[in-house]
């Protein structure tokens, strides 16, 4: 092999190595960018869910206050403004044995983040018997 042929081969190897390394770096960069974008999306969804849960709990508090003022309080689809958001008291029902009240509330901060709660309270002191997200 002459020295001229040896130089030609080493340039080819260097070029192929540079192309492969560039491809690997682009692949790693793309993967990291995509994972950080998805993480941001997950965090945003979590924030929206926390907001809708807080709004639904605010409606529970409003319904408990109304029941404390009037033990016979009953309502269906009552909208409540809470700060810049709103929630809905879907129903306040006095159950057949008059020992319990059932409160159903719902709230959403976006179309995807919706919280619906069903709370059962003891009628005597309005203590929570059951709290469930439905």
N, C-alpha and C positions, 0 to 999 in steps of 0.2 A: 504494500500500500504506500502510495506516495504521500508526502506531507500535505499536498494540496487537497487530496481526497479526505484526509483525516479532519482538516479544518471545516470542510463542507458538512460532514456528518455531525460534528459537535454543534454547529449552528442550528441544525435541524432538531437535535435533542433539546437544546435550550429553548427553542421556540415552542415545541410541544409541551415542555415542562411549564413554561409561562402560561400557555393556554389552559392547561389543566388546573394550575393554581388559581388562575383568574376565575375559572368556572366554579371551583370550590368556594372561593371567597364570595362570589355573587350568591351562591346557594345559601351559605351561612347567613349573609346579610338579609336576604329575603325571608328566611325562616325567622330570624329574630324580629324583624319588622312586623311580620304577620302575628307573632305571638304577643307582642306588645299592643298591637291594635285590638286583638281579641280580649286581652286583659282589661283594656280600657272599656270595652263594651260590656264586659261582665260587671265591672265596678259600677258603671252607669245604671245597669239593670238593677243591681242591688240597692243603689240609692233611691231609685224610683219605687221599689218595693217597700223600703223603709218609710218613705213618705206616705204611701197609700195605707200602710199599717197604722201609722200615727193618726191619719185622718179618720180611719175607721174606729180607732180607740177613742178619739175625741167625740164621735157620735155616741159611743157607749156612755161616756161621761154625761153628755147632754140628756140622754134617755134616763140615766140613773137620777139626775137632778129633777127631771120632770116627774119621775115616780116618787121621789122623796117628797115633793110638794103635793102630789095627788096620787094616792095608791091605786086609784082606778084608771090611771092614764093608759090610753090605748091609741095607737096611731099606725097608719100604713103609708109608706112612701113620703116621708117628711125630709126635705132637703135642708141641710144646715151649712151655713157659710163659716169656714174656719180659716182665718187669715186670708191668704190669697187662694186657698183651695176650698173644696167643698166635699161633703160626704152626705150619705143618705141613711136615715133610719128607715130600714125596709119594713120593720114591724116591731111593735111592742104588744105582746100578747099575755093576758092573764090566764094561766093554765087552769084546767078544770078543778083539781084540788087547789084551792086558793093559797097554796103555800109558796108558789113560785111564779116568777115573771120571766118571759123569754124575750130577749132583745136580739134582733137581727139588723146588722149594719153592713154597709158596703161603701167603698171609696176606691178611687183610681187616680193615679198621678199621670199615667199614660194608658193607652189602650192595652198594653201588655202587662202593666203592673196594677193588678186589681186585688183588693183584699176584702173578703166577706167574712164576717164574724157572727157567731151565734153564742150568746151568753145567757145562762140561766141563773137568775138571782133568787135568793130566798126572800119572800115577801115581807117577813117580819123586820129584818134589819138591812135588807138589800146587799147582803154579803154574797159573794160569788160562789155559786154551786158548781158551775161548769163554764169553761171558756174554750171555744173551739173555732178554728179557722175552717170554713167550709168552701 
